[in-house]
Amino acid sequence: MGWKHERIDQNVYSQGEVDKWVYSTCGLCSVGCGCYVAVKDDKIVGIKGNGEDPINRGRLGPKGENQWHANNAPDRLKTPMIRNQSGELEPASWEEAMQLVVDKAKQSLDEKGNNSVSIYSTGQGFFEDYYTIAKVGRAGLQTHLLDANTRLCTSTVEFALLQSFGADGTPASFDDIDEADTLMLFGHNVAESGTVLFERIMERKVRTGKPYLIVVDPRKTLTAKEADLHLQLSPGSNLPLMNGLINTLIEQDKVDKAFVEAHTVGYEKMKESVKGWTLAKTSESTGIPEDHLKEFYRVMCDTPSLVSTTLQGAFQSAEATKACVAINNFHLIRGLIGKPGCGPLHTAGQPSSSANRTAGGVGTYPAHRNPTNPAHMKEMAELWNVDQDSLPAGPEKGIEEIITHIEKEEVGFFWNIGTNPLVSLPNRSRIKKALESVFVVVQDPFLTETSAVADVILPVAMWGEKEGTMENADRTVTISRKAVEPPDGVRSDFEILLDFAKRMEFKDRDGQPLVDYSTPEECFEEFKRITKGRPCDMTGITYARLESLNGMRWPVPDEKSTGTPRLYSDYKFHTTVDDAQVFGKDQFTGRALSKEEFREIGAEGRAILQETYHLPPFEQPNDEYPMWLTTGRSVWHWHTRTKTARAPMLHMAAPHNYVEIHTEDARELGIVEGEVVRISSPRGEVEVPARIGEIVQKGLIFLPFHFGNLEKKESANNLTNDFVDPISKQPTYKQSACKIEKIRDEHKVKAGESLEEIASHYGLTAKELRAANNFSTPYEIEMGTTIEVPASVINTPIQPYTPHR
């Protein structure tokens, strides 16, 4: 079905007609909208949607429409920088910078060994970057410490899929959303995080009445406001909700027994793990009224087709992997997978985070190879023509584990590519202290907060200034063509990695250069050969076909294939011992299973139904910190605002951070609209203005995580805890304990002073001062009395945004 009509969104600033339109893909969220880059006088001057691309039919979201402004920002870095002996960053030549990088990498390898070098990359790069990181990191540096900010974004996707199906790759696609009778958006505020996909959903719903839309979220988001059923659950109760649903399905005898018997293993253990999750118990645990749960059970147990999406509300919560596995379990025991309009669609946040997983730039090896399987490691060694013993093996290391290694002085070199951990990682004070103790390379177009700990900064090309391929949230591989040359003195990530490999003199076992390709397309052709026969087979993909077909969903096993809309249509899963991407993990401790333990599961090509016993979040509100804190995205910004803060319209829409507080909590605490309040946790504090209303539930506050200026107290990650999911190693940003305090002065009223005069003296309005003191009229002050004066009141209007047009 898809879109009924195209609509070409366009945002161009140009004197006269543009010189050319260059084929590309939006470089922000994971929807992967097709677009064209506007070029005038060899500069990027705008963007328009690609009406022929089935993903978006020409539509663009507010962030996508404005992404090109960052390319022309006056504070772009144009030269490398090195921190001098006085501790100041000063300009340097590429030769000086790269030689220092190489010298420090070699020094760390010599003094501390191979696992003393870490590369921490991004979900906003290209396949070609990620594959080169994998090859340089694994076969060149021989380090196991490769990770990316995909750990904060999609690692739970990967491990939920591995636990259930044996390999990465989300089973359903956006095409299935177009056909589903029911769509469950689980912790997925798609109206703000993937605006064009939400338009696609709502365009069909307005036209046909379908899908029945279920939104699971503790906040009344823009997405929830459009739902047929909003389940506003308590923080940390994702898994109880799913356990109650599955137990109800079993008790009502709605299980597809034939499918379970033929295509799954583990049913009895899974059944036992959800036993006892009655309607009443589920309601008590989740805070959802019983009548809402009854409607939820009715729809989910009877719907003939279902797509379930997930995002950070699921991934960054307690029991993240177990909750997503429970969603997989539900689809399996109802047989709602592998056919049109059916399947779990665990999504991604970034434009190409899925590609980093597929290319092996993070935990597993390229093309979904198992780092704990000697057969896969032998195959990888042969493909790269290196000794198998030289390749680091074993379970992946997440960024939080890497930080621990840094704290133990086991890491001497930390290479940060295209991400901003001093804003994005939890418990920021800990991260800053750790990175100050190690040699840090920052590769970024701008000076970011993380530049404060950098020893070398390498300026890089941006979207539209380089060529390469990406993978969106539903396995669609797309291409972005180079529209303009980057500014003088700036190189692409790909070029820097190739230069590093050459300077390090990495060789294969025949003495030839380990990295022997020189262009992105040559790199992609090598990566294609690596994928042959694997779940993500891309043998039939070429740069030319990606442009002519507007993207292709892997697997694409040959030149006749145009892609695969959904996985597991044959009900054959990647769970045979020598096919599986990993041997799985213990559902509760996260311990990696051995080959023998995996063999004992006996899946042999069938899906695995996992146990989902519930454990509540480790950190809970208490007497000192009585409220829940959750964090998330705003429609106007992306990640740490490195790009979106440089787009005038986006910055004006949301120039500073704020906190959402429920009306009743604000009344009990005596907080007025816009008043700057102090929020603290066991890890730090912020001071931001209050937005009062009923978007959040009572006892919960919400902070966007985009803001992180080191000089201001507005970073949500000053507060967040650094507990991680034991299986995916993804931090639990969504549940931290906190408290709120007013920041007020006292003013003793003098003879003759009016409320208006006092308010003006402090830069407030009389209305604001009245509200702060709960005065019903301006005349309720008397000489000698003391009134409270808010330290600051900031106007924080929520900019209007319509999530579908």
N, C-alpha and C positions, 0 to 999 in steps of 0.2 A: 504493500500500500504506500507507505511513505508520505511525503508531502503532497498535498493537492495542487499547490501552485508554487512557483519560484518567487522570490522577492530579493532583489539585489540591494543589499545594504552597502553604503559607500561613505567614506570619510576621507576627503581629499582637501589639501590646502595647496593651491598652485595658481600662479599667474599664467593664465592661458591653459591650453590643453596639455595633458601629460604627454611625455615622449613615448612611453611604452608601459604595458601592463605585463608583469612577469608572474608566471604560475607559481603558486606557493600553497602552504598549509598554515593555518593560524598557529602561533607558537605559545599559546597560553594554556587553556584548560585541556582536558583529555578528550573532548568531543571530536576534535580533529577537523574543524570546518575548512572546506576548500576556499581559497581566496586568490586574489591577484594583488601584487604589490605595484603601486603607482610610482613611476620614476620620471623625474623632470630634472634636466641638467645634471644627470648622474647623482641625484639625491633621491632618497625615498620621501615622497610627499603625500602618501596616503595608502588606502586599501579599499578593495571592494570584494564582495562575496562572489563565489563561483556558482552561478545558477545551475550548472550541470552536475555539480557534486551531489550525490544522493544523501550525504550526511547532513547538509544544511540548505541545499537549493538556494544559495546566495545569501542566507541570513548570517549575521554576525552579532555577537553579544557586545555589551558596552566596553568590556576590557579588550576584546579582540579588535573592535573598531578603532581603538585609541592606542594600540601597542606600538605603532610606528613612531610616535612622538619620542620615545626613548632613544631611538637611533640618532636623532638630531639634538639630543640634550647637550647643552653647553659644557657640562661637567664630565663628558666622556673622557676616559683615560686614553691618552694617545702615545704613551711611552711607558716602558717598564719602570718600576720603582724598587729601590733597595733601602732597607733601614740601615742608617749609618751608625757609627760608634756612639753618637750622641742620642740615639734612639729616635731620630727623625727619618721619615721617608723622603728620599730624594730621587730625582730622575736618573735613569741609567740606560745604557744601550742594551739591545737584545743580546749581544755577545756577552756583556758583563752579567746580565741577569741569568741567562741560560747556563753560563759556566758555573755561577754560584749554585744554581739549582742542582746541577750535575755533581759538583764537588760535595755538597751537603748530603745528597742521596748516597753517594759512594762512601762518605764518611760514616753515615749511619749503618750501612750494610757491613762495613769493615768492623765497626766497634760493637754493634749490637746484634748483627745477624739479619737474615732476610725478612723476618717478621717485625722489623723495626721501622719499616717504611709503609705508610698507609696512604691510599688514594681515596678521597671522599668526594664523590661527584654528584650528579644532578639527575633530575627527570625531565630536563628541558633541552637536552642535547640530541644528537643524531645517533642512529645505529652505528655509523662509522666511527664516531667518537667512543662509544661504549665498547665496541668490539676491539678497538685499538687499546683502550684501557685494560681490557681483559688480557689481551696478548702481551702488552708491555708489563702489566702487573704480575700475571701468573708465570709466563714463560721467560720474561726478561728480569724483572726484579725478584721473581720467585717468592712473592709475598702473598699471604692469605688474607691480608687486611685491606680488602677492597669492599667499600660500601658506598652508599649514596643516600641523598635525602629521600629516595624511594622508601627507605626504612621508616620514615615518618609518614609516608603517603600510602604505599601499596604493598608493603611486605606481608600484611595479613591476607591480602588477596592471594598472593603466591602460596602461602602455607596452608590456607584453607583449601585451595585447589589441590595441593600436593597431598594433604591428608585424606581427601575424599577420592580423588581421581588419578593420583600418581604423577601428574604433570601440570605445569602452569598452562594458562590459556583459558579465559573465561568461556564457558560453554555457549551461552546465548549471545546475541548481538543486538544492535539497535533495530535491525529488521524485525526481530521478535517482539520488541516493544510495539511495533506497528500492528501486530496480529494478536497480542495477548488480550484475553478477556479481563484479566486482573493484573494490576501492576502494584507491587509492594516496594516502596522507596524506604529502605531501612537505614536510618541515620544518614540519609542522602538528601541534602538541601539543594536539589538540582536547579531550582529557580535562581539561586545565587551563585552556585559553583559551576554550573554548566548550562547557561541560560538558553542556548539554542536547542539543546536536547529537550529542555522543558517546553519550549515553544512547539517542538515537534510532537510531544506528548499531548499538549493542550489543543493543538490544531486538530488532531484526530478526535479528541474527546468532545470538542465543541461541535464537530461535524457529525459524529456517529454516536456519541454517548459512551463510548468505550475508550480506554479501559476503566473499570472500577478502580479507583485510586486509593490505596492505603498508604499513609505516611506515618512512620514510626520515628518520633523525635520528641525530646523533652521540651522543645521550644515551639511556639506557634510561628513558624517561619513563613516566608512567602510561599514556599511549597505546601506547607501544611494548610494554609488558608484555602487552597484549591482542592483539598482532599475530600473524597466521599466519606472517609473514616480516618480521623487523626487519633493515633494512640499516643497520648502524651505521658510517656512512662517516666518513672523515677530514674535518676542517674544510677548506672551500674546494674540495670535490670534487663539488659538485652537478652541474656541467655534464659532467665526465668520465663520471659514472654514466649520464646520459641519452645522451651521445654513444655510449657502448658499447652501450646498449640499441638505439638506432636503427640503428647499424651492423650489429648482429646481426640485426635485423628485415630489413634489406636483403639481407644475405648468405643468410638462410634463405628468401628469396623470399616473405616474408609481407606485402609491400606491396600495398595495394588499388590496383592500377594504374589501374583504370577511374576510381576516385574522384579520384586524383591528376591524371590527365589532364583530367578534366572540370571540376574545381573548385579547382585550385591552380596556382600558378606558382612557379618557383624550385627545382624538385626536383633538378636536376643539380648546382647550386651547393651546395645543402644536403647532398646525398649526398657530394660531395667533401670537405666540411668535417668529416665524421665518419669519413672513411676512415682505417683504421689503428687504430681503437679496438677492439682485440681483447679477448677475455676476460682474457688475462694482463695486458695494458696497463691495462685498466680496474681490475682487482684491485689492481695495484701503485699506481695513482693514488688510488684510493678507500680502500684498506685493507680492503675487503670480501673475505672468502674466496671463492674461485672457485666453490665448490659453492653458496653463497648466490646468487651472480650467475647461475649456471645456472638455479636455480629461479625467480629473478626474470624472466629472459628467457623461460623456458618459459611462465610464467603470462601475462606481458604480451603475448607474441606470439600466444597462442592464445585469450585470453579473448574471448567474444562481445560483452561490454559492459564499459565501464570509465569510472569517474569519477576524475579526479585533482584533489585539492585541494592548495593551497599556502598557506603563511602565512609568518611572519617568518623561519623557518629557510631559506626560499628567497629572500624579499624583501630581507633584511638581510645577505645573504652576497655574497661576490665573484661577479661575473658574474651578478648577480641576474636581469636581464632576459633575458639569453641562456639561462639555465637554464629560465626559465618559458616562453620561446619554444620551447625544445627540447621541452617537454611538449606545447605546442600542435602542434609539428611531428609528434610521435608520433601524437597523435589524428588528425591530418589524413591521414597516410600509411597509417593503418589504417582510415580512414573512420569512426572512432568519435566522431562529433559530429553534433548536430542530430537525434538520435533517442533514445527512452527509454533511460535508464540509461547514457548516454554523454555525454562532453564534459569539457573542463577546467573546473574550478570554483575559479578563483583567488579566495580568500576575502579578508575584511577583518578588521581587529582591533577597530575601534570600532563603536558602534551605528549611526552614520550617516556614516562616512567616504566611503562610495560616493555618498551624496547630495551631498556637497561637490563631488565631481568632476562629477556630473551637472548640478548647478546652476551651475557655473562659478565657484565661490568660490576655486578654485586656478588651475591652469595654463591650461586651455582656456576658451572662452566657454560661456555657458549652452546646455544641450541638445546638447552634443557638437559645438559649432561650432569651426571651424578658425581659429585666430588668425593663420595665415599664408596664408589663402585670401581674396583680396579680395572674392569673391562672398559668402562667409559674413560678412565684416565689413560689407559693404553691407547684407545682410539684418538683421544685428544692429542697425545704426544705424537702419534703418527701423522695426524693432520698438520700439526705445527712443526714436525720434523725436529723434535727435541727429545731428550731423555725423559722417560716417564718419572724416574726418581727425582727429577728436578722440579716437577710440578707440585705445588702445595696441595694437600688433600685434606679432607675432613669437613665437618659442619662449618657453616658460614660464621663470620664474626660481625655483629651489628655495631653501629656507631657508639652505642653506650658501652659496649665491651671494649671498643678501641680506646675510648676515653679512659677507661679503667687501666688499660695497658700503658697509656701515656702517664697517668698518675703514678704508676709503678716504675716509671723511667725505663720502660722497655721499648718505647718508640722514640726515634730521634728525628723523624721527618714526616710531616703531615701535609699532603698536597690537596688543597681544597679547590675543586673545580665547579664553578657555576652554582654555588649555593652559599647561604649566609647563616652558618650555624649559631653565631652569637645573637641571632634573633629567633631562629626556628627551633633550636634544641631546648628541651625542658631544663629547669633548674639552672638558669643562665649563669649565675655567679660561679657555679662549679665548672661549667664549660670554659668560661673565660680564664679561670685560674689554671686549668689544665693546658689550654692552648698557649698560654703565656710561657709555659715551661718547655716548649718544643719548637723546632724550626718549622715555620709555617709558610707555605706558598699559597697565595690566593690568586686565582685565575678568574677575572671578572671584568665586565666593561666599565664598572664604576667603583669608587671607593665606598665600601659598605661598612657596616658595624664590625664585621670580621676583619677588615683591614687594620683595625686597631691592634691586632695581635700578629699581623703579617710581617715576615722578614723580607719577602719578595712579593711583588704584585706584577702579574702579567696581564696586560690589557688585551681583550679578545673581541672578535667579531660577533655581531648579533644577528638575529633573525633578518633575512633579506640580504645579508652580506656574505653568505656562505651557502654551500649546497650539501644536501644530505637527506636521509630518510628518517621517518619517525613511525611509531606504532601507537595508535590511540587506544581508548579503553575497550574497544570491542574487537581487537586484533587487526584492525585495518592499518596496513602499511601505506604511508603516503610519502610524497616527495615535496621538498621545498627547493626551488631553483634559486640560484644566486642572481639577485636583481642589480646590485651595485657592488663596487669594491668597498671594503671597509676603509675607515679613515687611515691616512698615512701613519705608519708606525704600529698598526694593529694587526694581529694575526688571529686565525681561527684556532679553536681548541684542537682540531685535527692536525693542523700544521705544527702546533707546539708539541703535541705528542710525538709526531714523526721526528721532529728535530731532537727531542729528548732521547728517543730510541737510538738515533744515529750517533749522538754524542756519547751515549753510554756504551756504544759498540756492542749491542745485543746481537748474538749470532745463533743460528740453528746448529744442529750437530754436524752439518757439512761445512761449517765455517762461513756460510752465507748470511747476509743480513736477516735477522729475525723478521723484521717488518720490511717487506720488499715492494709494497704498493706505494704509490705516490699521489693518487687522487682519490676522492671519496668514492667514485664509481668503481675503481679498481678494488678498493677495500670491500665494497658491497658484494662484488662478484666473488671475492674470496670467502666472505661470510656465507653467501649462498651455498657454496660447496660444503661448508661446515654444517649447514642445516639439513643436508640431504638425508632422507630417511628418518629424521627426528620429528617429534610432534609438530614443530613449527616450520616444517619444510617450506623453503622459499625458492626452490629450484626454478620455478616458472616465472619469477618476478624479474623484471628489468626496470631500469630508470624510465625508459620510453613507455613501457606498459603501464607503470604507475601513473604517468601523466595522462595517457590516452584513456585509461579506464577510471580515472579519479580515485585511485587507491584500490588495494586488493587485500582481502582478509586471508591470513595464513590459516591452514596450510594451502600452498599453491604448488603441488608436487611436479607439475610439468607445464609446458608452454600452452597446452590446450585448456588448462584450468584457468578460471577467472576468479577463483577464491572460494572460501568455504563459509557460508553464512552462519552455521552453527556446528559445534563439535558433538561427537558421540551419537550421531544419528544411527550408527551401527551398533550402539551399546557396547562397544569394545573400549575399555579404559586402559590407561597406561600403568597398570599395576602388576605386570609380570616383573620378576626380579631384575632382569637385565634390560628392561625398558624404562622402569621408574626413574624419575628425576632425582628423587631422594628415597631413602628407606623409611621415611616418616619419623615422627617424634611422639614421645609419650604425651598424651593429651593434657596432662596436669603438671608435670615437671619440666616439659620441654626437652628432656634428654633425647638425643638422637638414637634411633633404633639401629641395631646391627642388621647386616644382611640376613642373618639367620632368624632374627626376630621378625623381620618383614616377611620372610618366606613362610613362617609359621602362621601368619594371618591368613594365608591361602587365597589371596584375592585372584591371582592368575587371570587378569584381564577384566575382573569385575570391580565395581565401585565399592568403596569401604565405608560402611556406616559406623561412625565413631561414637563413643560414649561422650556424654555432655553433662556430667555432674557439675552442679553450681557451687561456686565459691564467691562470696561477696568481695567488693573492692577492699584492698588492704587498708587504704587510708579512708577514714570516714569522718564526717563532721563530729566535733566534740565540744566540750564546755568552752575551751579557749578559741576554737575555730569552728563556729556553729553552722556555717553555710557551705553548700556545694559551689564549686567554681567549675565552669566548663568554658572551652574556647572554641573558636571556629572562624569561618570566612565571612566576608562581606561581599555583596555584589559588586562593589566599586573597586576593590583592590585584589591583588594577586600576591600570595606569599608574603615576602617581607618588603613589598612596595619598591623594590629596586627599579622596576620598569613603570608600574602604574602611578607612582608618586610623581613621575616626570611627565605624565599626561595631564595637561591643565584641567580638563573637564573632570577626570577621575579624582584628582587631588582636591579640587574645589568641592566635590560631592562629599568627600570624607577626609578632611585635613588632619584629624587627630583621633586618638582613641577615646573610648567611652565604655561605660559598663551598663548593662541592662539589669534592672532591679524590679521585682514585682511590686505593684502598688501597695499591697499590704505590708510588705517588708519595709518599704520606704516610709510608710506612715508610722509604723512601730518604732523605727529608728529616727524619725524626725527629719528625714532627708527631703530636700526640695528638688524639683526638676532643674537639671543643669549644674547642680552643686558639685564641686570637686570633692570627692571622698577618698579616703585612704583604704585600700584593700590590702590585707597582708595574709601571708601563709607562713608555715615554718621555714620557708626558703627566701622570702623577700617581700617587697611591697610595691604597689603602684599608687599613683594619685591621678584619677581621671574623673571627668564629669559623669553624672548619673543620668541615664534615660529611664524614666519610670513608666511602667505600663504592665501589660499582661502577656507579653511575648514569652517571658520565662515564667516558670511556675514558682510558687512560694518556696522560699528556702534555697533557691538556686540563683546564681548570677552568671552572666555571660560576658566574656571579653573577646573581641576580635584579636587574633594573634599577629596581624600584619605590622603593628607598630613596635619599633624596638630601638629608637634612638638612645645611645648610651648615656646621653646627658639628661634625658628625661625619665621620669618614673611612669612609663606607660606601657612597658612590655609585659604582655601576659605571661611570658615565660620567665619572668622574675618569680612567679608564683607557683608554676606547675611542678608537680613531682616527677621524678625520673624513674618510676617503676615501669617495667616493660612487660608485655605479654610474654609468657615463658616460651611460646612456640615461635611466634613471628619476630620477637624482639622489638616490637613496635611500642613506643612510649604511650602511656595512658593519659593523654592531655585532657580527656573529658571529665575526669573525676579527681579533683583536689579539694582539700578542706581550706576554708578561708574565713576571715571576718571583715566586717566593714565598720569604719569609724568616720564620724564627721570631723572636719578640720575647721575649727571655728575660733574666732577671737571673741573677747567680751568688751562691750562698750557701756560705760556708765553714763546715763543720760544727764546732760547739763540743763540748767534752767533755760527755757526758751527754745530748746532744740526740737525740731520737728523730725518726723520719721523720714521725710524726703531729704532733709539736710544730712542726716546721719547716713542714709543710703548713698547719697551722692559722694560723701567723703570717702566711702569705701569702694566706690566704683560700681555700686549696685543700683537697682531700681527699688522704689518703695514697695512694689509688689513682691519682689524677691525677699526683701527684708521682713515683710509681713508674714510671708509663707514660712520663712525660717524660724520665726518665733510664734507661729500659730495665732497671729493676731487676726481677728475678724474685721477690724476697722483700722484706719491709720492713726486713731486717736488713743490707742491703748497703751501709751507710754507715759510715765511720770518721772519727774526729776528725781535723780538718785537711784532709780532702778537700773538693773543691769540687763542688757539684751545681748543675744548671740548674733555674731556677724560671720557669715560664711567666708572662708578665706578667699574663695573665688566662685563665680557662677559663670559658666560658659554655655552659650547657645549651642545646642546639639540637635538641630532638626534632622530627622531621617529623610534624606532626599527621596522623593517619590520615584518608584520604578515599577513598571508593569512587566511581570515576568512572561507575558505572551501578548503579542500585538495583532 
